[in-house]
Amino acid sequence: MLDVIGQRQRTVLNLLLENKEGLTIDQMAASLGITRTAVREHVGSLERDRLVAPGAFALSTGGRPGRRYALTARGLAMFPKHYDLMARMLLEALTQRLGSAEAERELRALGAKLATQLKSKVAGRSLPERARAVAALMRELGYEASARESGETSIEALNCVYHELAQADQTVCALDLALIEDLTDAQVEHRACMARGDNACVFCLRQKSEIRNQKSEA
């Protein structure tokens, strides 16, 4: 993910990674050998992207009180991790041991368990309101998600927090489907999926009560 950030800003992030308690503008300028003005510009850009945040005041190298800047959780997440490899190994072991169908049921159970922990945040709302609330919760989990209203209610995610894993085995999508279904109390159609080559993941929602009424009328 760091490849979308300029070289100098990556250097600032790396410096703050080495100094997790945070650094002042003066301290960063001294370490990087650039002007305070240049550091302020880079830090300002990173702060707008929510990758760094201001913290407590501290004495800078020049003796002036300065505010420390440190990496946010979002900033830390920009650095490479090997979760995908570990998750893929765990999913492969689960599938080999239980079979694909049972592995999918286990993933749906995990999604439902996560939904139980979050359900109080969406209770008592209409379907469009629940969709917006779920999209907000998904953003907290790392998705670039938003709710859509264009004749039907849907949630669109422009990224997947386990994209490489889903490309290798789409069984993992069952977790998302169960999470969204339980939180929205709706039937979920996974209409588009990045693991299938689409530009985004799109989850279309239908009220379960509406479906029951249609069946009873038939």
C-alpha positions as CSV (number, residue, x, y, z in Angstrom):
1,M,0.0,0.0,0.0
2,L,3.0,2.3,0.5
3,D,3.5,2.4,-3.3
4,V,0.7,5.0,-3.6
5,I,2.5,7.5,-1.4
6,G,5.4,9.7,-2.5
7,Q,9.0,8.8,-1.6
8,R,9.5,11.6,0.9
9,Q,6.2,10.8,2.7
10,R,7.2,7.1,2.9
11,T,10.4,8.3,4.5
12,V,8.4,10.2,7.1
13,L,6.2,7.2,7.8
14,N,9.3,5.0,8.1
15,L,10.8,7.5,10.6
16,L,7.7,7.5,12.7
17,L,7.6,3.7,12.6
18,E,11.0,3.7,14.2
19,N,9.8,6.3,16.8
20,K,6.4,5.1,17.8
21,E,6.2,7.6,20.7
22,G,6.2,10.3,18.0
23,L,8.4,13.1,16.8
24,T,8.2,16.9,16.5
25,I,8.5,18.8,13.3
26,D,12.0,19.9,14.3
27,Q,13.1,16.4,15.2
28,M,11.8,15.0,11.8
29,A,13.5,17.9,9.9
30,A,16.8,17.2,11.7
31,S,16.6,13.4,11.1
32,L,15.7,13.8,7.4
33,G,17.9,16.7,6.6
34,I,15.1,18.8,5.1
35,T,13.5,22.1,6.1
36,R,10.8,22.4,8.8
37,T,8.5,23.8,6.0
38,A,8.9,20.7,3.9
39,V,8.3,18.4,6.9
40,R,5.1,20.4,7.7
41,E,3.8,19.9,4.1
42,H,4.5,16.2,4.2
43,V,3.0,15.7,7.7
44,G,0.0,17.9,6.7
45,S,-0.7,15.6,3.7
46,L,-0.3,12.5,5.8
47,E,-2.6,13.9,8.5
48,R,-5.3,14.6,6.0
49,D,-5.0,11.0,4.9
50,R,-5.4,10.0,8.6
51,L,-2.0,8.2,8.5
52,V,-0.5,10.4,11.3
53,A,-2.0,12.4,14.1
54,P,-0.8,15.0,16.5
55,G,-0.1,14.0,20.1
56,A,1.4,15.6,23.2
57,F,3.8,18.5,23.3
58,A,7.5,17.9,23.8
59,L,10.7,19.9,23.7
60,S,12.1,19.8,20.2
61,T,15.8,19.8,19.2
62,G,15.8,23.6,19.0
63,G,14.5,24.0,22.5
64,R,11.0,25.2,21.4
65,P,8.0,23.2,22.6
66,G,6.6,21.2,19.7
67,R,3.8,18.8,19.2
68,R,4.7,15.2,18.5
69,Y,3.3,13.5,15.5
70,A,2.8,9.7,15.5
71,L,1.5,7.0,13.3
72,T,-2.2,6.2,13.5
73,A,-3.6,2.7,13.4
74,R,-4.4,3.4,9.7
75,G,-0.7,4.5,9.2
76,L,0.6,1.3,10.8
77,A,-1.7,-0.7,8.6
78,M,0.1,0.7,5.5
79,F,3.2,-1.3,6.2
80,P,3.4,-4.9,4.7
81,K,2.1,-7.7,6.8
82,H,1.9,-11.5,6.1
83,Y,-1.6,-12.0,7.4
84,D,-2.7,-13.2,3.9
85,L,-0.2,-16.1,3.9
86,M,-1.2,-17.2,7.4
87,A,-4.9,-16.9,6.7
88,R,-4.6,-18.9,3.5
89,M,-2.8,-21.7,5.3
90,L,-5.5,-21.7,8.0
91,L,-8.3,-21.7,5.4
92,E,-6.6,-24.5,3.4
93,A,-6.2,-26.6,6.6
94,L,-9.9,-26.0,7.6
95,T,-11.1,-27.0,4.1
96,Q,-8.9,-30.1,4.0
97,R,-10.1,-31.2,7.4
98,L,-13.8,-30.4,7.1
99,G,-14.5,-30.1,3.3
100,S,-15.6,-27.0,1.4
101,A,-19.2,-27.0,2.5
102,E,-18.5,-27.3,6.2
103,A,-15.6,-24.8,6.0
104,E,-18.1,-22.3,4.5
105,R,-20.6,-23.0,7.3
106,E,-17.8,-22.3,9.8
107,L,-17.0,-19.0,8.2
108,R,-20.6,-18.0,8.1
109,A,-20.8,-18.8,11.8
110,L,-17.8,-16.5,12.4
111,G,-19.5,-13.7,10.5
112,A,-22.7,-14.2,12.5
113,K,-20.7,-14.1,15.8
114,L,-19.1,-10.8,14.8
115,A,-22.5,-9.5,13.8
116,T,-23.8,-10.3,17.3
117,Q,-21.1,-8.1,18.8
118,L,-22.1,-5.2,16.6
119,K,-25.8,-5.6,16.3
120,S,-26.7,-3.0,18.9
121,K,-25.3,-0.3,16.6
122,V,-27.9,-1.0,13.9
123,A,-31.0,-2.1,15.9
124,G,-34.3,-0.4,15.3
125,R,-33.4,1.2,12.0
126,S,-34.9,1.0,8.5
127,L,-33.1,-1.1,5.8
128,P,-31.4,2.0,4.2
129,E,-30.4,3.2,7.6
130,R,-29.0,-0.2,8.5
131,A,-27.1,-0.3,5.2
132,R,-25.5,3.0,6.0
133,A,-24.6,1.9,9.5
134,V,-23.1,-1.4,8.3
135,A,-21.1,0.4,5.6
136,A,-19.7,2.7,8.4
137,L,-18.8,-0.4,10.5
138,M,-17.1,-2.0,7.5
139,R,-15.0,1.2,7.1
140,E,-13.9,0.7,10.7
141,L,-12.8,-2.8,9.7
142,G,-10.7,-1.5,6.8
143,Y,-13.2,-1.5,3.9
144,E,-13.8,1.5,1.6
145,A,-17.5,0.9,1.8
146,S,-20.6,3.0,1.2
147,A,-24.4,2.4,1.1
148,R,-26.2,3.0,-2.2
149,E,-29.9,3.8,-2.9
150,S,-30.8,3.5,-6.6
151,G,-34.1,1.6,-6.8
152,E,-32.7,-0.9,-4.4
153,T,-30.5,-0.8,-1.2
154,S,-27.0,-2.0,-1.6
155,I,-23.5,-1.8,0.0
156,E,-20.5,-1.3,-2.3
157,A,-16.9,-2.0,-1.1
158,L,-14.1,-0.7,-3.3
159,N,-11.5,-2.9,-1.6
160,C,-11.4,-6.2,0.2
161,V,-9.5,-6.7,3.5
162,Y,-8.5,-10.2,2.4
163,H,-8.5,-9.8,-1.4
164,E,-5.6,-12.2,-2.1
165,L,-7.1,-14.8,0.1
166,A,-10.5,-14.4,-1.7
167,Q,-8.8,-14.7,-5.1
168,A,-7.4,-18.1,-4.0
169,D,-10.6,-19.3,-2.3
170,Q,-13.9,-17.5,-2.5
171,T,-15.2,-19.5,0.4
172,V,-13.9,-16.8,2.6
173,C,-16.6,-14.4,1.2
174,A,-19.1,-16.4,3.3
175,L,-17.9,-14.5,6.4
176,D,-18.8,-11.1,4.8
177,L,-22.1,-12.4,3.6
178,A,-23.1,-13.7,7.0
179,L,-22.0,-10.5,8.7
180,I,-24.0,-8.2,6.4
181,E,-27.0,-10.5,6.4
182,D,-27.2,-10.7,10.2
183,L,-26.6,-7.0,10.7
184,T,-29.1,-5.8,8.1
185,D,-31.6,-8.6,8.7
186,A,-31.9,-8.8,4.9
187,Q,-31.4,-11.3,2.2
188,V,-28.0,-10.6,0.6
189,E,-27.2,-11.1,-3.1
190,H,-23.4,-10.9,-3.8
191,R,-23.9,-9.3,-7.1
192,A,-20.3,-8.3,-7.8
193,C,-17.1,-9.5,-6.4
194,M,-13.5,-8.3,-6.9
195,A,-12.3,-11.9,-6.5
196,R,-14.4,-12.7,-9.6
197,G,-12.8,-9.8,-11.5
198,D,-15.3,-7.1,-10.8
199,N,-14.3,-3.5,-9.9
200,A,-16.0,-3.7,-6.5
201,C,-17.9,-6.0,-4.2
202,V,-21.6,-5.2,-4.3
203,F,-24.0,-6.6,-1.8
204,C,-27.7,-6.0,-2.7
205,L,-30.2,-6.2,0.1
206,R,-33.9,-7.2,0.3
207,Q,-36.1,-7.1,3.3
208,K,-36.8,-10.6,4.5
209,S,-40.3,-9.6,5.4
210,E,-40.9,-8.4,1.8
211,I,-39.7,-11.8,0.5
212,R,-42.0,-13.6,2.9
213,N,-45.0,-11.5,1.8
214,Q,-44.3,-12.3,-1.9
215,K,-44.1,-16.0,-1.1
216,S,-47.4,-15.9,0.8
217,E,-49.2,-14.0,-2.0
218,A,-47.9,-16.6,-4.5
